[in-house]
Amino acid sequence: MSILMKIESSDELQLAQQARTDSDAFAELYQHHVRQVYRYHMVHVGNVKDAEDLTSQTFIAALENISSFRGAGSFVAWIFGIAANKKAMFFRSNRPQIQLDEALHIPSSKFAPDQLTSQRLKIASITRALKQISPDRANAITLTFFGGLSNTEASRVMHKSEASIKMLVSRGLQDLRERTALKLEVEE
Amino acid sequence: MNSFNHSEDDDIKNLLEETANQIEPNAMFVAQLENKLKQNHLPKKGFNMLTLKKITSVIAWAGALTVLVITVNWFASQMAPKENTPASLSTESTEFICPVTIPNGSLPPNVTKKSPYYFGNDNLWTTLWLDGKIHVKAADKEPDNSVEIHWAWWYADGLTGELIVEGHRLDEQAERLHVGEIKQGPDNPNLLIAYTSFPTSGCWEVTARMGDSSLTFVTEIVEDEEILPTISPAGSPVPFLESNSLIFGDNFANSLDKNWEWLYEDKNNWSLTNNPGWLEINAGYGFVNGGNIENLLVRPMPEGNFEMETRLKFNPIEKMQFAGLIVFENGANHIQFGHGFCHAPSCTDDGIYFQKMSRGSWDSENFDIDADHMEIVYLRLRRKGNNFTAYISQNGTDWLMIGTHTAEEMNEFSVGLISGQSFNRDSRPPAQFDYFVINSLP
C-alpha cells in the first residue's frame, strides 16, 4: 500500500537519505517515479526500446550518484535533471540502427490491438510535433505534461524561473496549435 | 492573429494529458529494472557477492519474477470477491501467468549492430521476442505438435566447454526440451546454433550452460492464429459506391474498372484472382525515379480538391520495397505514400513513408513512422490546393495525420497505386489492395 500512496516531498528527502544504504528505500523512490520518467523519455524518443533504455540509464545513474543528492531541491527535480542529461546525450550520439534480421530466429509478431497502434501513432505525432518547436518550450511541455512536474519542479530542472516555465509552456502550446496542426491528428 | 484561443489550447492540453496517461511502461520491464537496481545496490550494504551475482543474476531475475508473479496471483486470488463457488471450480479459476523474460538488449561478442532482441549476461547471450512469447501458427508446428527452432547462442571469448541447453515446462507436466545437434553459426566465431524442439506449447524455462556460466530465460509458446487479422475472401464492403461525393471507385471484384491505365504493365505480376476481392501487385525490381518501375496503376488526377483512399496489405522485408498511393507526373515529379522498408539513418526500416520527389530530388522529409503490426493499413491522401496531406488508419474510422507535402507544379498528374522498388530482383513480395476510391472535397 505504501507504494501507491503519494509520497510527500519531505518523506522523499528522507527516503533519498535512506536510499544511500537501503535498497528498499531506493526501490520505493523508483516505484514512485518510474512511470513519469518513462513517459518523459517516451515522448522524446517515440519508441519503447529507447524509452526503456533511457529510463534504465536514468535510474542506474541515480543509484550510482544517490550519495551526491544533498536534498537542496526536490528528489523529483534531481531525477529529472538526470533524465534530461540522458536524453540530451542520446540525441547527441549517433543512434545505431536496429537490424531486425539480426534476430536469427525471431519471427515477426503479426497482431496488435488497434488501440495500441493508435496510441503509438499519437505518441509519434506528438514526438514529431515537439521537434518542430523550440527545445526549451518542448522540454517545459514534456516535463510538466509527461513528467508530471509542477512548474516549480520544472523550473529547478531547467534552471529557470517559475514564471519562465509558465511562459514556455503557454507559448509551446500555442506553437503546437499554430505551427504543427497537432489538433488535427485526432480528427473525425 | 495572435489572439489566444483558449478552446483550441485546451484541446491540445487535453490531447497531451490524455496521451501522457496512456503511456505505461511494460510491467515486466519495470520489475526487471527494479531487480537490477536492487542487485546493484547490494554491494553497498556490505555483501561480497559480486562473482556469485554475475553467475546467478539471470537465474535470480527469473526467480524473482516467478516469485513476483506467484505473489501477485496469490494476492489477486485473496482480494477477489468470494463467490459461492464449489472448491474444485475455485481452484480451476486460478490462471497461471507465465513469467516470460523480456530481452535486455545486451550485445553479444562480435556483434556490432544493436538490436532489442538480444538477451544475455556477461558470458552467454541469445535472442528473445520483445513480448517474451513465441507466436506460432498451427501450420508452423510439426505433426506431433512440437515446435522446432534453430536457436542462436553466443558465448564470451575465453569461455570453453560444450554448450548444454536444457528446458522444462513450468505450467504443466511435459516432456523436457529436446536439443539436438549444435553447429557453428555463420559469420561469428562466438555463435552456435542449436537445433531445439519444444514438445508442446506453453510456458518454458530454458537454461544454457557453458563451463561454469549459465543463462536462463522463460518464454511462452502461444498459438495465435485465431486472433490474427483475417481477410474476407470477398474483401471488405464498399460503402463508397453510394457516396454523392464519389469521383471514382473500384473494389477490385472481378475486373479492373475501365478508367484505369497500366503504366509499364507486367501482366505476370498482378492478379485479381490470387486473393479474390483484392488487387495483388508484386513489388518487383524497378523504381519510379529510375523510369523502370513496373505496374503503376493510374488514372487522371481529378480537378479541384479530393481525397483518395485504399486499404493495403503488405509486408515489405527488404530495402526500398514499397506499396501504396501515388500522385504521378513522371519519374522526376511524384508523391508517394505507403508502406515500405528503408534501412538508412533517415528511415525507420519497416515503416509508413510519405515522400515527395520534385524535379528529380527527394524532399528531405519522409514522415517515416514505425509500421510494426501494420501489415494491413488504410491509407488516405487528401489534396487541398497544392497541399497533399497523408493520413493512416487501422480501422478505417479513426484517422491520424502523417504530414503534408506541397507540390510546386501541378501539370499532367495521374493518381493511383504503386507496388515496387525492390532492390532484390529475386524478391517480389505481393502488395494487396482491397479497394481504391476518390472522393471530391470542397
Interface residues (C-beta under 8 A of the other chain):
Chain A: R20 T21 D22 S23 F26 A27 Y30 Q31 V34 R35 Y38 R39 M42 V43 N47 V48 K49 A51 E52 D53 T55 S56 F59 I60 L63 P96 Q97 I98 Q99 L100 E102 A103 L104 H105 I106 P107 S108 S109 K110 F111 A112 D114 L116 T117 S118 Q119 R120 L121 K122 I123 A124 S125 I126 R128 I141 F145 F146 G148 L173 Q174 L176 R177 A181 L182 K183 L184 E185 V186 E187 E188
Chain B: F4 N5 E8 D9 D11 I12 K13 L15 L16 E17 T19 A20 Q22 I23 E24 P25 N26 F29 V30 L33 E34 K36 L37 K38 N40 H41 L42 K44 K45 G105 V111 K113 K114 S115 P116 Y117 Y118 T127 L128 W129 L130 D131 H135 V136 I149 H150 W151 A152 G185 I193 D224 I227 L228 P229 N315 H343 P345 D349 D350 F367 I369 D370 D372 H373 M374 E375 I392 Q394 N395 T397 D398 W399 L400 M401 G403
